[in-house]
Amino acid sequence: MFSIKKSFFLSILTALTISCSSQIAKVSSTDPTPYLKTITAADLKTHLEIVASDEMEGRETGSIGQKKAGEYLINHYKTNAVSFPKGATDYYQRIPASFLNAIINDNLLDSENIWAYIEGSEKPNEVIVISAHYDHIGVINGEVYNGADDDGSGTVALLEIAQAFAKAKKEGHGPKRSILFLHVTGEEHGLLGSSFYTQNPLFPLTNTITNVNIDMIGRHDEFHNDSSNYVYIIGSNYLSSDLYNICEAVNTNYTKLFLDYKYNDRTDPNRFYYRSDHYNFAKNGIPSVFLFSGVHADYHKATDDVDKIEFDALAQRTQLAFTIVWELANRENRPVVDRSRN
């Protein structure tokens, strides 16, 4: 997650507290449980030990280490027969250094978003984007900042979710809507990869029905020392009562986490709603939800390593993200936008 110190250039939305509907949405008829169970702590650990290893050199935007991490992601998608999107020539959305350095010149090199895609069977033109940033802050004074939680945790969550959907499709239960798995670059420098995508979308933003964004879901914070059976939900009710209801319903039916809305207040001084990649979708009127487990003592430090990750909790939160996307992909109607984007 990028530092609040670099968020001054983001638009400040008018503060508005929106009450949450208590209605629970009906979930789609196809049971996701067999595929949800393929998302395991062991598999997440296997991926993260590579993505957040010293070999990836902290995955600084545009660096050799980040490109190595990107190759690992792509190889996983190829292994699971998850292709790059229709309309693209490969798994890369290339972003020039001129764009990455336009607002704050951090001397970044050319970089890439990485995308993979599962086409919907009934409404292929309607797209759900599930995102996580795969960059971190590199090597500082000879120390590798591996970013195992930030956002290695979200990065590997996308891999497991894509694998589950690929298995479902192979067995005749593929999503009715299309799903774009979007690993964005440049988040740590100001949400740059998601900004580039929303300015240069492969699929029209009008056809993008929701963004589900995952950033830092591998640990617990100081407010949950007694249990990691929780996740923060941010923004689900800002634009769409449907999206809020979907998140609540699938959690009740499948994952049974404590959904913590502590940071859902737009006036919260931490401003987490504005500090991860969903914001670039939300400001374009796309219903968006941010899954997050909070900051901890190793945030943006060289000690954010794999051995600190709570993999059982990471698996549960990944399963929740999967069921949210499953419901969005298979329900009859796209989420209604019935609330002000302000």
Secondary structure, 3 states (H helix, E strand, C coil): CCCHHHCCCCCCCCCCCCCCCCCCCCCCCCCCHHHHCCCCHHHHHHHHHHHCCHHHHHHECCCHHHHHHHHHHHHHHHHCCCECCCCCCCCEEEECHHHHCCCCCCCCCCEEEEEEEECCCCEEEEEEEEEEECCECCEECCEECCCHHHHHHHHHHHHHHHHHHHHHHHCCCCCCEEEEEEEECCHHHCCHHHHHHHHCCCCCHHHEEEEEEECCCCCCCHHHCCCCCEEEEECCCCCCHHHHHHHHHHHHHHHCCEEECCCCCCCCCCCHHHCCCHHHHHCCCCCEEEEECCCCCCCCCCCCCHHHCCHHHHHHHHHHHHHHHHHHHHCCCCCCCCCCCC
